[in-house]
Amino acid sequence: MVERSDEELMQALGGGELAAFDALFRRHYETVRAMCARIVASDGTSDDLAQETFLRVLRHRETFRGDARFTTWAYRIARNVCLEQLARHARDRRIAERWSAESIATSDAPNDPDDTELLAAAMRSLTTEQREVLVLCRFHDLPFSEIGTILGCTAGAARVRAHRALLALREAYHNLNRSGSVRRNA
């Protein structure tokens, strides 16, 4: 049996074939979950965010027009889900800080990380916009035309954002390494 493309599966899903949703879910869940984990800089909520993404795919299946790849459309949904989560988290944190005298922020940076942990700390220090463009271009290896579609900008603007985000990541990495905020293993 020939495996159907994502776009064919979306067309079948639009026609009421729920097995098509199952195939899309199995095919793309881990990638969407990893993307969510990297954007929100937390693996703890990535399963919930990925599941919410696929619920929205199912709920809004009739809005898929097929003028972009399914993954571009789904990544845009995942991005929106992540941004909403980050906004909720920031709002909840502001409310908690306002009402709690015990809300003194402590560093959650590990005491003895390796280079991967140093890089993760540098990624956490970036803005959400910087993290998401790096996730899309470096971790998911998407072309800038698709990244632009996901972010709602041109391919050229996406390329510039990625370049600036990479420079910011390098600077954050080197600053953390020099400062000893995150110490390297001996």
N, C-alpha and C positions, 0 to 999 in steps of 0.2 A: 504494500500500500504506500502511495506517495504521501509524504508528510506535507500538510497544508501550510502555507505561509501565514504569518501573523495577520496580515491584512485579510486573507481568506477566512481565517478563524473569526476575526471581528465581524466580517460580513455574515457569517453563519450565526454568530452570537446575536447580531441585530435581528436575525430571522427567528430567534427563539431557541437556537440549539445550545443548551447549557453545557454540553460536553465540550464545546469550543472554548468556553471560559476555563474549564478545568485544564485543557491543554495549554492555554496561555499562562495560567497561573503556574503550572509545573515548569514551563519553559522559562519564565522570567522572574519568578519570586525571589530567588537568591540574589540576582543582580539588583533588583529593586531594593531588597532589604539592605544589601551592602551600600548602595548609594545613600539610602536614608541614614544609615549609621555614620557615614562619613560627613554628611551635611550637618547633622545635628551634633556631631562629635560625641556620640554616645551609642554604644551597641545595645544598651539596656532597653531602649524604646523602639529599636529598629524593626522588630517583628510586628509590633502594633502599627507602626507607620506604614510598613509594607502591606499589611492586611487592609488598612484603611485605603491605601492606594488602589488595591484591587476591588474593594467594595465600590469605590467611585468609578472604576473602569466598568464594572457591571451596571451600576446605577445610571451612568451617562453614556452607555454604549451607542445610543443613537446619535450622539454628537460627533462620533468618529466619522470623518468625511473621507478618509483615505488619501488626502492630498499630501500627507506626511506619513512616514513609517509609523507603525504601531508603537515601537519603542520610543520614538520622539514624543508621541502623544502621551504615553504612559509615564515617561520620565518627567514631563511637564506636570502631570498630575502629582507625581511623587514629590517634586520640588515644592508645589503648593502645599501639600500635606505637611512637609517638613517645615516650611516657613510658618505655617499656622501653629505648629507645635512649638517652635522657637518663640513665637509671639506670646502664646499662652504661658510658656515657662517664664519668660521675662516679666509678664504681668503678674503671675503668681508670686514670683520672687519679690517684686516691688511691694506687693500687698503684704507679704510676710515680713519684709524688712520694716515696713511702716508700723506694723502691729506687734512686732517681737523685738524686745531689747536684746535677745540672745542670738540674733541673726548675724553674727560676726562671720564673715566669709573666711574660710580657710583654704589653703592651697590643697588641691587634690593631686598634685603632681607626685609621682612616685619618688621615693628617696634614692633608689639605685637603678635607674632605667638604662636600657641599652639604646642604641641608635634609633631603633624603631619607636621606642617610647619618647625619645627626644623629638623625633619628627612628629609624633602624635601630639605632643605638647605644643609644638610650633603650629600645627594645623588648628588646634583649639584656640590659639591666640588670634587667628585670622577672623575677619568679619564673615558673616554668613555668606555674603555675596562672593567673597574671595574663595571660601571653601567650596561652594557649589560649583563654580566654574572650574576649579581644579579637579573636583570629583568627576565632572562630566568629560573633561578633556584628557586627564591623566589616568584616571582609574577605569573609565568606561571607553576611552579612546574614540569618542565621537568626533565627527568632523565639525568644524566651526559653523557650517551652515545649519546643522541640527542643533548645536548648542545655542546659536542665535535664535532659532525657533523656540526652543525651550525657555530661554531667558527673555524672549520678547524684544530682541535687538537684531541688528544685522550681523552677518558672519564676521565682518571686519571689527565691529565693536566687541564681539565675543572673543576674537583673537587678542585684542588689546587688553580686555579684562583678564584673560588667562595669563598674558605676559606680566601684567602688573601684579596679579595674585602670586605668580611664581616668584617674582622679585621679593614680595612681602614675606612669602614663606621662607625663602633663603635667609632674609634678614632676621626673621624671628628665630629660625634654627640657630644661626650663628650667635645671636644675642643670648639665647638660652644656654648654648654651649659655653660661651665665654663667661657668662655671669655665674655659672654653676647652679642656677635655679633648678636645673635638672642635671644632676651629676652623671657622668659616664662611668661605666664599669671599668675597673682597672685591668 
